[in-house]
Amino acid sequence: MKKRSVTFPIMAVLVMAVTMPVHAKGDKIESGIYANDMDLSGMTMEEARQTIESYVESYKDAQITMHVANEGAIVATASELGLKWGNEEILEEAANFGRDGDILRCYKELKDLEFNNKVYNIGFDFDKNKIKSLIEENAEQYNQEAVNASLVKTETGFQVTEGQSGMVVDTAASADAVYDYLAGEWDGTECDVDLVISVDEPAGTAEDLAKVKDVLGTFTTSYSTSGGSRSANVSNGCSLINGTTLYPGEEFSTYEAVAPFSQANGYYMAGSYLNGQVVDSLGGGICQVSTTLYNAVLLSELEVTERYNHSMIVTYVDPSADAAIAESSGKDFKFVNNTEYPVYIEGSTTPDKQITFTIYGVETRDSNREISYESVVLERINPDTEVIHADASRPVGYCSVQSAHIGYKAQLWKVVRENGVEVSREQVNSSSYMKAPRSATVGIATEDEGAYNAIMAAIATNSIDEVKAVAGAYQAAADAAAAQAAAEAQAAAGEQPGAEAPAAPVPEAPQPEPQPQPEEAPPAP
């Protein structure tokens, strides 16, 4: 029997397979293939890539305006927002058009090109991080923070000021909106995009603040022994806190309220503690402000979230009842309004150098409930030495003495009584204060060998009182010599000895004390 011949369909496929052009790797793009309106026919992949990238680059200077409601706009170029080619995969598709897939598909694709061009659309992409950064850098000027409703205490009571809504550019949402538009809809021309604005609502209402009338806690300390500069610092720090309205759940930072410690912010050089010594620093005395506020907060039973004791004992409150703040060591006094209502902090100072903080709110505690705080000293550590520092930069006769500081270990306890009967006793804190010996800084600079030997002999006794006596004698002699020289100078100039010198002008602000005033340790409790 004769074998049948191969059927026509199979033969046709074989013919097509033989007659179709064979493309080697790296062949040029077929005729009739476009990217947008750019003809890629006959280009290698690299040539087509450069052509498309140049096309995308041509839009780099297109202006994109991002509007901030009715407040203004942020203008940038497409390049500044990270313009780039967004769909590079079309290059691979264009290069392999009519080559990938089965024979019939390739044949059909190539035949179609004879009648219709194959057009790939070029997509744009942008760098979302660049968009977000640019918005963050420029939107701040348009942000309007809400103004909370606030209180001002007057002689007749409290005056309520209504709050005002604000508006803030939502950076993250705005970056998403700009990116989505540019990557999805932008046609390469100048365009406008609206940024996302969120309304910043004020805290509190006039109705809430109108309820603030009750005294929750008040406390007073005295700084009557302080010099002019320290007194000015206490008064300044108090004024920076006075008038604060604190809403439920808000935390108050004393450091943030009174900083920075600079002349521009109203501070002067005054004594403060540093490494067991009393040294002059800008803002010396500010810890009396934080300490007075601390005790008012305790009596108000607000939640203390951060508190540190001083390095050495202070005189204006009992041990463990203090609260130190210090920029160098990161100490702060913080507390939270843990009540259901706003609280108002009033701070005031008096001519006789008393500082008082009073915290107002809505009293919800039982009237028969009374709280108090007791300081318990666990240990008293007396310094057993004296320290004398010889200072070659000071003249013989100079002697600055700092008193000894007794070391303490103490606790503060909260005592609650109802109808006069104690119902609870709770430890609030624990504090340790370092001891510091009595110390003296003595000048030894002189050209008089006898004076030098005398002061060095006094230092060798390790007795500050002996050093003070010798230094005082030389200082008195120096003062007398200076007075005699002045009198002789007046006589030589034809002036009457003892003539009254012109009055010095009265300074407008307190001047720094020439020497720090150490805080004496309190007597044993």
C-alpha positions as CSV (number, residue, x, y, z in Angstrom):
1,M,0.0,0.0,0.0
2,K,1.3,3.4,-0.9
3,K,1.9,5.9,2.0
4,R,-0.2,9.0,2.0
5,S,1.4,12.4,1.5
6,V,1.7,15.0,4.3
7,T,-1.5,17.1,4.6
8,F,-1.6,20.7,3.4
9,P,-1.9,22.5,6.8
10,I,1.2,20.8,8.1
11,M,3.1,21.6,4.9
12,A,2.0,25.3,5.2
13,V,3.4,25.5,8.7
14,L,6.7,24.0,7.6
15,V,6.9,26.5,4.7
16,M,6.3,29.4,7.0
17,A,8.9,28.2,9.4
18,V,11.4,28.0,6.5
19,T,10.5,31.3,5.0
20,M,10.3,33.4,8.2
21,P,13.4,35.5,8.9
22,V,15.7,34.2,11.6
23,H,16.7,36.9,14.1
24,A,20.0,36.6,15.9
25,K,20.5,38.0,19.4
26,G,21.1,41.7,19.3
27,D,19.1,42.2,16.1
28,K,17.5,45.6,15.5
29,I,14.0,46.5,16.3
30,E,11.4,45.6,13.6
31,S,10.0,48.3,11.3
32,G,6.8,49.8,12.5
33,I,7.5,49.8,16.2
34,Y,7.1,53.1,18.1
35,A,7.4,54.5,21.6
36,N,4.8,57.2,21.8
37,D,5.4,59.1,18.5
38,M,9.1,58.0,18.3
39,D,10.0,55.5,15.6
40,L,12.2,52.8,17.0
41,S,12.5,50.9,13.7
42,G,16.0,49.6,13.0
43,M,17.4,50.7,16.4
44,T,19.3,48.4,18.7
45,M,18.0,48.1,22.3
46,E,20.7,50.5,23.5
47,E,19.9,53.0,20.8
48,A,16.2,52.8,21.7
49,R,17.0,53.1,25.4
50,Q,18.9,56.3,24.8
51,T,16.1,57.7,22.6
52,I,13.5,57.1,25.2
53,E,15.6,58.4,28.1
54,S,16.3,61.6,26.2
55,Y,12.5,61.9,25.6
56,V,11.8,61.6,29.4
57,E,14.7,64.0,30.1
58,S,13.1,66.6,27.9
59,Y,10.4,67.1,30.5
60,K,12.7,67.7,33.4
61,D,12.0,71.4,33.5
62,A,8.3,71.1,33.5
63,Q,6.8,73.2,36.3
64,I,4.7,71.4,38.9
65,T,2.8,73.7,41.3
66,M,1.5,72.1,44.6
67,H,-1.1,74.3,46.1
68,V,-1.6,74.8,49.9
69,A,-5.3,75.6,50.1
70,N,-5.6,79.4,49.8
71,E,-2.3,80.1,51.6
72,G,0.2,79.7,48.8
73,A,2.0,77.1,46.7
74,I,5.2,75.0,46.5
75,V,6.7,75.1,43.0
76,A,9.1,72.6,41.7
77,T,10.4,71.1,38.5
78,A,9.8,67.5,37.4
79,S,13.5,66.9,37.9
80,E,13.4,68.1,41.5
81,L,10.7,65.6,42.2
82,G,12.8,62.7,40.8
83,L,11.4,62.3,37.3
84,K,12.4,59.1,35.6
85,W,11.3,56.5,33.0
86,G,8.6,54.5,34.7
87,N,8.0,51.4,32.4
88,E,11.4,50.2,31.1
89,E,9.9,46.8,30.4
90,I,8.5,48.1,27.1
91,L,12.0,48.2,25.7
92,E,12.4,44.4,26.1
93,E,9.0,43.9,24.6
94,A,9.7,46.2,21.6
95,A,13.0,44.5,20.9
96,N,11.4,41.0,21.0
97,F,8.3,41.8,19.2
98,G,7.7,39.2,16.5
99,R,10.4,36.9,17.9
100,D,9.1,35.5,21.2
101,G,6.4,32.9,21.3
102,D,5.3,30.2,19.0
103,I,5.9,30.4,15.2
104,L,2.3,31.2,14.4
105,R,2.2,34.1,16.9
106,C,5.5,35.5,15.6
107,Y,4.3,35.3,12.0
108,K,1.0,37.0,12.8
109,E,2.8,39.9,14.8
110,L,5.2,40.5,11.9
111,K,2.4,40.4,9.3
112,D,0.3,42.9,11.4
113,L,3.3,45.3,11.3
114,E,2.9,45.5,7.6
115,F,-0.5,47.1,8.0
116,N,-0.5,48.7,11.5
117,N,2.3,50.2,13.7
118,K,2.9,48.8,17.1
119,V,2.9,51.8,19.6
120,Y,4.2,51.5,23.2
121,N,3.2,54.2,25.6
122,I,6.0,55.7,27.7
123,G,5.2,55.9,31.4
124,F,6.7,58.5,33.9
125,D,7.8,57.7,37.4
126,F,8.9,59.9,40.3
127,D,10.8,59.6,43.6
128,K,8.3,59.6,46.4
129,N,11.0,60.3,49.0
130,K,12.1,63.4,47.1
131,I,8.5,64.6,46.8
132,K,8.0,64.1,50.6
133,S,11.2,65.8,51.5
134,L,10.4,68.9,49.3
135,I,7.0,69.2,50.9
136,E,8.4,68.9,54.4
137,E,11.0,71.6,53.7
138,N,8.6,74.1,52.3
139,A,5.2,73.4,53.9
140,E,6.2,74.6,57.4
141,Q,5.7,78.3,56.5
142,Y,2.0,77.5,55.7
143,N,1.2,75.5,58.8
144,Q,-1.0,77.3,61.3
145,E,-1.1,75.6,64.6
146,A,-4.3,75.6,66.5
147,V,-4.5,78.1,69.4
148,N,-5.9,76.4,72.4
149,A,-8.5,78.1,74.5
150,S,-6.7,79.6,77.5
151,L,-7.1,81.3,80.9
152,V,-5.8,84.5,82.3
153,K,-6.1,85.2,86.0
154,T,-7.1,88.7,86.8
155,E,-7.9,90.5,90.1
156,T,-11.5,89.7,89.6
157,G,-11.2,86.1,88.5
158,F,-10.4,84.1,85.4
159,Q,-10.8,85.5,81.9
160,V,-11.4,82.8,79.2
161,T,-9.9,83.2,75.7
162,E,-11.5,81.1,73.0
163,G,-9.3,78.8,70.9
164,Q,-8.8,79.0,67.1
165,S,-8.5,76.2,64.6
166,G,-5.4,75.7,62.6
167,M,-4.4,74.0,59.4
168,V,-1.4,71.7,58.8
169,V,-0.1,70.2,55.6
170,D,-0.4,66.4,55.9
171,T,3.1,65.6,54.5
172,A,2.6,61.8,54.0
173,A,-0.8,62.1,52.4
174,S,0.3,65.0,50.2
175,A,3.3,63.1,49.0
176,D,1.0,60.2,48.1
177,A,-1.4,62.5,46.3
178,V,1.3,64.2,44.3
179,Y,3.0,61.0,43.4
180,D,-0.2,59.2,42.3
181,Y,-1.1,62.1,40.0
182,L,2.3,62.5,38.4
183,A,2.9,58.7,38.0
184,G,-0.6,58.0,36.8
185,E,-2.1,61.0,35.0
186,W,0.7,63.5,34.2
187,D,1.2,64.3,30.5
188,G,4.5,66.1,30.8
189,T,3.1,69.6,30.7
190,E,3.0,72.2,33.5
191,C,0.4,71.1,36.1
192,D,-1.3,72.0,39.4
193,V,-1.8,69.6,42.3
194,D,-3.6,70.2,45.6
195,L,-1.8,69.2,48.8
196,V,-3.7,67.4,51.6
197,I,-4.6,69.7,54.5
198,S,-5.7,68.6,57.9
199,V,-7.5,70.8,60.3
200,D,-5.7,71.2,63.7
201,E,-8.5,71.6,66.2
202,P,-7.8,73.6,69.4
203,A,-7.8,71.9,72.8
204,G,-10.4,72.9,75.3
205,T,-13.5,75.0,75.2
206,A,-14.7,78.0,77.0
207,E,-17.2,75.8,78.8
208,D,-14.4,73.6,80.1
209,L,-12.2,76.5,81.2
210,A,-15.1,78.3,82.9
211,K,-15.1,75.4,85.5
212,V,-11.5,76.1,86.6
213,K,-11.9,78.0,89.9
214,D,-10.7,75.8,92.7
215,V,-7.2,75.8,94.3
216,L,-5.9,72.3,94.1
217,G,-2.5,73.0,95.7
218,T,-0.3,76.0,96.6
219,F,3.3,76.2,97.9
220,T,5.7,79.1,98.9
221,T,9.4,79.2,99.5
222,S,11.6,82.2,100.4
223,Y,14.8,83.4,98.7
224,S,15.3,86.4,101.0
225,T,19.0,85.6,101.5
226,S,19.7,85.6,97.7
227,G,21.6,88.4,96.0
228,G,20.2,90.5,93.2
229,S,21.2,88.2,90.3
230,R,19.8,85.0,91.9
231,S,16.7,86.9,92.9
232,A,16.2,88.1,89.3
233,N,16.6,84.5,88.0
234,V,14.0,83.2,90.4
235,S,11.6,85.9,89.4
236,N,12.3,85.4,85.7
237,G,11.8,81.6,85.8
238,C,8.6,82.0,87.7
239,S,7.2,84.5,85.1
240,L,8.0,82.1,82.3
241,I,5.8,79.4,83.9
242,N,3.0,81.7,85.1
243,G,-0.2,81.5,83.1
244,T,0.2,78.0,81.8
245,T,-3.0,76.1,81.0
246,L,-2.5,72.4,81.0
247,Y,-5.2,70.1,79.5
248,P,-6.1,66.6,80.7
249,G,-3.4,64.1,79.7
250,E,-0.8,66.9,78.7
251,E,2.7,66.7,80.2
252,F,4.5,69.8,81.4
253,S,8.3,70.1,81.2
254,T,9.8,72.7,83.5
255,Y,13.0,72.8,81.6
256,E,11.3,73.5,78.3
257,A,9.3,76.3,79.9
258,V,12.2,78.2,81.4
259,A,15.0,77.4,78.9
260,P,17.2,78.6,77.4
261,F,19.5,79.9,80.1
262,S,20.8,83.0,78.4
263,Q,21.0,86.7,78.9
264,A,18.5,87.1,76.0
265,N,16.0,85.0,78.0
266,G,16.4,87.2,81.1
267,Y,19.0,85.3,83.1
268,Y,22.1,86.5,85.1
269,M,25.1,84.8,86.5
270,A,24.5,83.4,90.0
271,G,25.6,80.6,92.2
272,S,24.7,77.0,91.4
273,Y,25.9,73.5,92.3
274,L,28.6,71.8,90.2
275,N,30.6,68.8,91.3
276,G,30.3,69.6,95.0
277,Q,31.1,73.2,94.5
278,V,29.1,76.4,94.2
279,V,29.9,78.1,90.9
280,D,28.5,81.0,89.0
281,S,26.3,80.1,86.0
282,L,23.6,81.7,83.9
283,G,20.3,81.0,85.6
284,G,21.7,80.1,89.0
285,G,18.7,79.7,91.4
286,I,16.3,78.3,88.8
287,C,16.0,75.1,90.8
288,Q,14.1,77.0,93.5
289,V,11.5,77.7,90.9
290,S,11.2,74.0,89.9
291,T,11.2,72.9,93.6
292,T,8.4,75.3,94.6
293,L,6.4,74.1,91.6
294,Y,7.1,70.5,92.6
295,N,5.5,70.9,96.0
296,A,2.5,72.6,94.5
297,V,2.1,69.7,92.1
298,L,2.4,67.2,95.0
299,L,-0.4,69.0,96.9
300,S,-2.5,69.0,93.8
301,E,-1.9,65.3,93.4
302,L,-1.0,65.6,89.7
303,E,1.1,62.8,88.3
304,V,4.9,63.4,88.6
305,T,6.6,61.7,85.7
306,E,10.2,62.9,86.1
307,R,12.0,64.4,89.2
308,Y,15.7,64.5,90.4
309,N,17.1,65.7,93.7
310,H,20.0,68.2,93.9
311,S,23.5,66.9,94.2
312,M,23.8,68.7,97.6
313,I,21.2,69.7,100.1
314,V,19.3,73.0,99.7
315,T,17.9,75.2,102.4
316,Y,14.5,76.3,101.2
317,V,12.7,72.9,101.5
318,D,13.1,69.8,103.6
319,P,15.3,66.9,102.3
320,S,13.7,65.0,99.5
321,A,11.2,67.8,98.8
322,D,13.3,69.4,96.1
323,A,13.3,69.1,92.3
324,A,16.4,70.0,90.3
325,I,16.7,70.9,86.7
326,A,20.1,71.0,84.9
327,E,20.8,71.4,81.2
328,S,24.2,69.7,81.4
329,S,23.0,66.5,83.1
330,G,19.6,66.4,81.4
331,K,17.6,66.8,84.7
332,D,14.1,68.0,84.3
333,F,10.9,68.1,86.4
334,K,7.9,66.9,84.5
335,F,4.3,66.2,85.5
336,V,1.0,65.2,83.8
337,N,-2.4,66.7,84.3
338,N,-4.1,63.5,85.4
339,T,-7.5,65.1,86.2
340,E,-10.5,65.3,83.9
341,Y,-10.4,69.0,83.6
342,P,-7.8,71.7,82.6
343,V,-5.5,73.1,85.2
344,Y,-4.0,76.6,85.4
345,I,-0.6,77.4,86.9
346,E,-0.2,80.7,88.6
347,G,3.3,81.8,89.6
348,S,4.2,84.9,91.5
349,T,7.0,86.6,93.5
350,T,6.8,89.3,96.1
351,P,9.1,92.3,97.0
352,D,10.1,90.5,100.2
353,K,11.4,87.6,98.0
354,Q,8.8,84.9,98.3
355,I,7.9,82.7,95.4
356,T,4.5,81.0,95.2
357,F,2.9,78.5,92.8
358,T,-0.8,77.9,92.9
359,I,-2.5,75.3,90.7
360,Y,-6.2,75.8,89.9
361,G,-8.6,73.2,88.6
362,V,-11.9,71.5,89.4
363,E,-11.8,70.0,92.9
364,T,-13.3,66.5,92.9
365,R,-11.6,65.2,96.1
366,D,-13.6,64.7,99.2
367,S,-13.7,67.7,101.5
368,N,-12.9,65.6,104.6
369,R,-9.7,64.3,102.9
370,E,-6.4,65.9,103.7
371,I,-3.0,65.2,102.4
372,S,0.5,66.2,103.7
373,Y,4.1,65.3,103.0
374,E,6.7,64.3,105.5
375,S,10.5,64.3,105.0
376,V,12.3,61.4,106.7
377,V,16.1,61.6,107.1
378,L,17.6,58.2,107.1
379,E,21.2,59.2,107.4
380,R,23.2,62.3,108.1
381,I,26.8,62.4,106.8
382,N,29.1,65.1,108.2
383,P,32.2,66.2,106.3
384,D,35.3,65.6,108.4
385,T,37.9,67.6,106.4
386,E,38.6,71.1,105.1
387,V,40.0,71.8,101.7
388,I,42.2,74.7,100.8
389,H,43.0,75.6,97.1
390,A,46.0,77.8,96.4
391,D,45.3,80.0,93.4
392,A,48.4,81.6,91.7
393,S,46.1,83.8,89.6
394,R,44.8,85.6,92.7
395,P,46.7,88.1,94.8
396,V,47.7,87.5,98.4
397,G,44.8,88.7,100.5
398,Y,42.1,87.1,98.4
399,C,40.2,84.3,100.2
400,S,36.8,82.9,99.2
401,V,35.3,80.4,101.6
402,Q,32.4,78.0,100.8
403,S,30.6,76.4,103.7
404,A,30.5,72.7,104.3
405,H,27.5,70.7,103.1
406,I,26.2,67.8,105.1
407,G,25.3,64.7,103.2
408,Y,21.9,63.2,103.6
409,K,19.9,60.2,102.7
410,A,16.2,60.9,102.9
411,Q,12.7,59.9,101.8
412,L,9.5,61.9,101.2
413,W,6.2,60.3,102.3
414,K,2.6,61.2,101.3
415,V,0.2,61.0,104.2
416,V,-3.5,60.9,103.7
417,R,-6.0,61.6,106.5
418,E,-9.8,61.4,106.4
419,N,-11.7,63.3,109.2
420,G,-8.3,63.8,110.9
421,V,-7.5,60.1,110.9
422,E,-4.5,58.8,109.0
423,V,-5.7,56.2,106.4
424,S,-2.6,55.8,104.2
425,R,1.1,56.5,104.1
426,E,3.0,56.1,100.8
427,Q,6.6,56.8,99.9
428,V,6.9,59.4,97.1
429,N,10.7,59.4,96.5
430,S,14.1,58.6,97.8
431,S,17.0,61.1,97.7
432,S,20.8,61.0,98.3
433,Y,22.8,64.3,98.8
434,M,26.5,64.3,98.7
435,K,28.6,65.8,101.5
436,A,31.1,68.6,100.6
437,P,33.8,69.8,103.0
438,R,34.3,73.4,103.9
439,S,36.6,74.9,101.3
440,A,38.6,78.0,100.6
441,T,40.3,79.4,97.5
442,V,43.3,81.5,98.6
443,G,45.4,83.9,96.4
444,I,49.2,83.4,96.6
445,A,50.4,85.8,93.8
446,T,52.8,88.4,95.2
447,E,56.3,89.8,94.7
448,D,56.7,90.2,98.5
449,E,58.6,87.1,99.6
450,G,57.6,87.6,103.2
451,A,53.9,87.8,102.3
452,Y,54.2,84.7,100.1
453,N,55.9,82.7,102.9
454,A,53.3,83.9,105.4
455,I,50.3,82.8,103.3
456,M,51.9,79.5,102.4
457,A,52.6,78.8,106.1
458,A,49.0,79.5,106.8
459,I,47.9,77.1,104.1
460,A,50.2,74.4,105.6
461,T,48.2,74.5,108.8
462,N,45.2,73.1,106.9
463,S,43.0,75.6,108.9
464,I,40.7,77.8,106.9
465,D,40.3,80.1,109.8
466,E,44.1,80.6,110.0
467,V,44.2,81.3,106.3
468,K,41.4,83.8,106.5
469,A,43.1,85.6,109.3
470,V,46.4,85.9,107.4
471,A,44.8,86.8,104.1
472,G,42.6,89.3,105.8
473,A,45.6,91.1,107.3
474,Y,47.3,91.4,103.9
475,Q,44.0,92.5,102.3
476,A,43.5,95.2,104.9
477,A,47.1,96.4,104.3
478,A,46.5,96.5,100.6
479,D,43.3,98.5,101.0
480,A,45.0,101.0,103.3
481,A,47.9,101.4,100.8
482,A,45.3,101.9,98.0
483,A,43.5,104.5,100.0
484,Q,46.8,106.3,100.8
485,A,47.7,106.3,97.1
486,A,44.4,107.7,96.1
487,A,44.7,110.5,98.7
488,E,48.1,111.4,97.5
489,A,46.9,111.4,93.9
490,Q,44.1,113.8,94.9
491,A,46.5,116.1,96.7
492,A,48.8,116.2,93.7
493,A,45.9,117.1,91.5
494,G,44.9,119.9,93.8
495,E,41.7,118.2,95.1
496,Q,40.6,118.2,98.7
497,P,41.3,114.8,100.3
498,G,38.2,112.9,101.0
499,A,36.2,114.8,98.3
500,E,33.1,112.9,97.4
501,A,33.3,111.1,94.1
502,P,30.5,111.4,91.6
503,A,27.6,109.0,92.3
504,A,27.7,105.9,90.1
505,P,24.6,105.5,87.9
506,V,22.0,103.1,89.2
507,P,22.0,99.9,87.1
508,E,18.7,99.1,85.3
509,A,19.1,95.4,86.0
510,P,20.6,93.3,88.8
511,Q,24.3,92.8,88.4
512,P,26.1,89.4,89.0
513,E,27.5,89.0,92.5
514,P,31.3,89.1,92.6
515,Q,31.4,85.8,94.3
516,P,28.9,82.9,94.5
517,Q,26.8,82.7,97.6
518,P,26.9,79.1,98.9
519,E,23.8,77.6,100.3
520,E,24.3,76.5,103.9
521,A,23.3,73.1,104.9
522,P,20.1,73.0,107.2
523,P,20.3,72.0,110.8
524,A,19.7,68.3,111.6
525,P,16.0,67.5,111.3
